[in-house]
C-alpha cells in the first residue's frame, strides 16, 4: 500500500503527515528541515485545510478517517482519547477509568505517549490529576498552546 507524505506548516512549526489511500496514518511535529515531495493526495490536502481551520478556531471536530498503527492495547487507548471533546480536559486516571481499567494509569499514559496522530487523536487534552499539564511527546509548550487554543488556561 502506498504511503503519501506531506509537510504541513502550523503555528507550532512544521508537522509531517502520512496517509494511505483511505486514512491518515500519522501526524507529528518535526523540528528538522525535512525535505519531502509534498504529496497532493486529497486526504492530506483535506488534513492541511482542517488543521488550518482548527488553528484559526473555526474547527472543533476533525472529519478525516484515521488509521493509527499500534498494539491492540494502544489502539484501544487512542480510541478512548478520541472521545474527549474539544475544550475538555481529563486526568490520566479518568482516562484509564473511561478505558475500562482504572488501575492502568501508567500503561494508558504510556500509550498516549506513543500516539502517532498528534492533535487529531487528542492526547494533549489529558492532564495530571493535580491539574498540571503532565507530559506531551511534542513538548509541554505545544500542549499548553493547544489547550489555550481550545479555551483552557494554565499558569
Secondary structure as UniProt FT lines:
FT   STRAND          4..10
FT   TURN            11..12
FT   STRAND          13..19
FT   STRAND          24..29
FT   HELIX           42..55
FT   TURN            56..57
FT   HELIX           72..81
FT   TURN            82..83
FT   TURN            86..87
FT   STRAND          90..91
FT   HELIX           92..99
FT   TURN            102..103
FT   HELIX           105..113
FT   TURN            118..120
FT   HELIX           123..125
FT   STRAND          126..127
FT   TURN            129..130
FT   TURN            137..138
FT   HELIX           140..149
FT   TURN            150..151
//
